Amino acid sequence: MTFTRSKISRHCAMGFSMLELMMVIAIMTVVFGIVAGGLIQLQRRSNTEASRVDRVQESRSFMEQVVRDIHQAGFPSVRMLDPAVSAGNPNLYAVGLVNVDRGDLIL
């Protein structure tokens, strides 16, 4: 079977066959499935990290509020932490409170 120029040009002008289209659709489905799986995993990881950051920030805010409340209540005064002043009267101690800073509360 020999192809003449008219048969070759007519064969090329027909377009894609159904088998070729099905193969392209199958390959694209696999690629899109892999990409969608990666995006879902990335979104889950992002949500996990965001919730972790929120918990840390809430914990810091809570501790800062506790420290502010303790300072507003008048504890610890300098006399309570100074061993030279309060050594004679143990009632002046802040019940095991050793140090209160902006980020630390040491009992």
Secondary structure in CASP SS format (residue, H / E / C, confidence):
PFRMAT SS
TARGET T0000
AUTHOR 0000-0000-0000
METHOD secondary structure of the structure
MODEL  1
M C 1.00
T C 1.00
F C 1.00
T C 1.00
R H 1.00
S H 1.00
K H 1.00
I H 1.00
S H 1.00
R H 1.00
H H 1.00
C H 1.00
A C 1.00
M C 1.00
G C 1.00
F C 1.00
S C 1.00
M H 1.00
L H 1.00
E H 1.00
L H 1.00
M H 1.00
M H 1.00
V H 1.00
I H 1.00
A H 1.00
I H 1.00
M H 1.00
T H 1.00
V H 1.00
V H 1.00
F H 1.00
G H 1.00
I H 1.00
V H 1.00
A H 1.00
G H 1.00
G H 1.00
L H 1.00
I H 1.00
Q H 1.00
L H 1.00
Q H 1.00
R H 1.00
R H 1.00
S H 1.00
N H 1.00
T H 1.00
E H 1.00
A H 1.00
S H 1.00
R H 1.00
V H 1.00
D H 1.00
R H 1.00
V H 1.00
Q H 1.00
E H 1.00
S H 1.00
R H 1.00
S H 1.00
F H 1.00
M H 1.00
E H 1.00
Q H 1.00
V H 1.00
V H 1.00
R H 1.00
D H 1.00
I H 1.00
H H 1.00
Q H 1.00
A C 1.00
G C 1.00
F C 1.00
P C 1.00
S C 1.00
V H 1.00
R H 1.00
M H 1.00
L H 1.00
D C 1.00
P H 1.00
A H 1.00
V H 1.00
S H 1.00
A C 1.00
G C 1.00
N C 1.00
P H 1.00
N H 1.00
L H 1.00
Y C 1.00
A C 1.00
V C 1.00
G C 1.00
L C 1.00
V C 1.00
N E 1.00
V E 1.00
D C 1.00
R C 1.00
G C 1.00
D C 1.00
L E 1.00
I E 1.00
L C 1.00
END
